[in-house]
Amino acid sequence: MAAFEVVALRAFADNYIWTIRDEHCAAVVDPGEAQPVIDYLERENLTLVAILNTHHHADHVGGNAALLARSPVPVFGPRDERIPEVSVRLADGQHFRLPHFDIDMETLEIPAHTRSHIAFVGGGMLFCGDTLFAAGCGRLFEGTPRQMHDSLTRLSRLPDDTRVYCGHEYTLSNIKFARAAEPDNTQLPALEVRMQALRDAGQPTLPSTIGQEKATNPFVRVNAPGVIQSASTRAGKTLTDPVTVLAELRDWKNNF
């Protein structure tokens, strides 16, 4: 086995609990349910060493308490009292070493889906919860289009080969929307074929990469002429500001 690998544990209908593991230990990201983690740890004879939370929604933190009852490990998360189990509250730019794995992780504040949403970046990996999805972005439950634009812009500045581990299996539905939003994007049909083959084989479509998102994600590509044209057509007026383009796209996707 390599130094570590990342395994997707399924939860609920379409959540992923990302599990960083080696031969002996595991750290989990956004355990919305405890039982899939417990079953995996027991089956693989692994010791839990840390929990990472990106935001407060129950489908990302609901398993914290039950996991801590079995293994009192550090919980890294945002400065948000709505996640009472967090023991290491992190602000933008803070670094920490992931226990056991000795991976340097940096915290990025990426609000919009929720006001306190954070991401973890390290070891060539990005754990971004529900802010950036493959070919999409999260709903604006507590933030604004400008915050989402700023958050996505920040993430898009990471190296192109950064692996993107987001919280849900939404890729195929997002690609369908992306093809409507940017019908002249020649990379989307081939991407859809590849992603459909993975789903047909029962495999996750994730991780994506930052490079893939820059090439195919309409919410990242708000400066692309085709995306601007589609958003303007739907709005019934010419949109010139990328934030207003994103706002129109998000409203369109909400009802797509």
N, C-alpha and C positions, 0 to 999 in steps of 0.2 A: 504494500500500500504506500502511496505517496505520503509526504509529510502530513497533509490533511486533504480532505475532499469535502464537498458540499452536497448534501443529500436533501431532496425535497420530500417532506412528510405532508400528506394530504390532511386537510381538516375542513369540516363543513362541506359545502357544495363545491367551492373553488378556491379555498385558501391554501397557501403553502406555508409550512413552518420550515424555514431553512435551518438545516442542522450541519454545523461545521464539526467534523469528526476525524479522528485517527483511529488507531487500533484499540485505544483504551478510553478515550474521553470524548465528550461532545459538548458543544455550546449551541443553544437554540435561539433563533430570531423570531419574535412575534408568535409565541405559542398561544394561539387563541383557544385551543383545547389541550388539556394535559394528557389525555389517554393515548393519543397517537405517539406522543413523545415517550411516555412510560413504556408502552409496548415495544417501541423501537430500542430503547435503552436496554430493556430486559432481554430482548431477542439477540441483540448484538453484544451483550455484556459490557456496556459502556457506562462510565461515570459522568453524570452531569457536572459541568464546572462553571457555567455562566448562562444567564438569560439576557437577551438584548431586546428592548422594546422601542419601536419607532414612533408609536402614537397610542393614544388612550383607548381607541375603539375596542369593544369587548372581543371582537373576532381576532384581535391581535394580542390581547393581554389576559384573556379569560382563564388561561391555564396557569398563570403565574402562581397563584396561591397553592394549588394542589401540588405543583412541582416543588415549591419551596418546602412544603410539609414533608416531602421525602428527602430533599437535598437542599440544605440551607446555603445556597450559592449567591454570589453577588448578582444583582439585577441592574443593568445599565439602561438608562432611559432619559427622557426629557424632563425638564423642570416643570412638571405638571402634577399637581396633587391628586389629579383624577386617576393616577396610577400609584396607589399607596405602596405597592410592593417594591418600587424602585429604591434601591439603596445607594446607587451612584448616579446622582442627577447631573446631567451634562449640559453645557452651554456650547454655543458655536465655537468651533476651532479647538475645542479640548481634545486631547489625545489620551488614550489609555491602552494598556497592553491586555489583550484578550488572555485571560487565565489559561495556563497550560500550553496554549498554542503559541504564545509569545508573538502574536501578530499586533503590530501597531495599528490601532484604529483611530481615525479622526472623526469627530462629530461635526456634521453640517446641519444647521438649522434651515429647513426647507418648508416653511409654512404655506398653507393654502387649503389643503384637504382638512387639516386641523390647524389651530393656531400655534401649537407647540410641536408640530411634527419635526422629527430629526431623521437624518440618515447616518449610516456608518460606512466609512470608506477605509479600506486597508487590504493589503495582500492581493491587489488587483481586483478587488470585489467592491460592489456597491450594494448595500441593503437599504432600499429606499421606500419600503412600506407601500403606501398607497398614493404617493405623489407622482412618480413616473412609472408608467406601465409600458410593456412592449406595445408600441404603436399607439399609445394613449396616455392619459393622465387621470388623476383622481377627481372626483366631484369636489366642488368648492363648498364644503359644509361649514367651515368657520373662517374662511379666508376670501381673498379677492382675486380677480383675474390678474391684477398686477403682481400680487404675491406669487401666484402660480407661474407667471411668466418669469419672474426673477428667480424662482426656485429651479425651474427647468433650465433656464439659461446657465445657472451656476452648475448644475449637474452636467450639462452638455460640454462644459469646459474640462471635464475629466478626460484622461487619455482614452482614445477611441477603443482600445482593447479592454477597457474596464468591463468586467462582467456585471450585468445588471440583474439583481435578484429582487423582484418586486413581490407584492403580497398575494396576488391573485392570478388565476388562469383566465385571463380575459383576451388573450392575444388574437384569436380568430375573429371575434366580434369587433375588436379594435381595428383589425386590418380591413374588415368590410367597411367600416366608417372611413378609414384613411383613404380607401380607394374612391369613395364618394367625395371626400374633401380635396383630394389631389389626383384626379383621374389620369393625368398625364405622367404620373410617377411610374417609370418603367420597372422599378425594383419591387413594387408591391405585388404584382401577380406571382412572381417566382417565390417571394417570401411566403405568400399564402399557401402555395403548393407545399413548400417545405414544412410549414407549421401544421398543415392538415395531415401530412404524413406522420408527423410526430404524435399528434393526437390519436390518429387511427391506430398507432402502435401502443397506445396507452402511456405515452411519455409526455413529460412537461415540455412546453415550448420555451421554457426558460432554462438558463439565463439568456437574456439578450446581451448586447454590448452597446456602449455609448455610440460607437460608430454606426451600428445598425439603426439606432434611434435617430441619429442626425440625418440619416438617409431616408427614413420611412415614416417617422412619427409626425403627424401634422401639427401637433401641439408644440413640438420643438421647431418645426419648419414654418413658423408663422411669418417669416420673411420671404418664403418661396412664392414666386408669382402665381403658380397654380392654386396654392392654398389661399392666398389673398383674393384671387378672383372668385373662388367658390364661396368664401365667407362673405364677400361683398354682394354676390348674387343673392345669397340667402337673406342678407340684411336689407337688400333693396337700395343700397347706397354704396358709394366707394369708401372702403375702409383703408386707411393709410397707416394707422398706429398698430404695431404688433399686439399690444395689449387688447385693443378692441377686436382684432382678428381672433385672438385666443378666446375672448369672452363669447364671441359669436359661435366659434367652434364648440365651446363647452355647452352652450345652450342647445345647439344642434344635436350634439352627441347625447345629451340628456333625454332627448325625444326621438332618437334615431331608431 
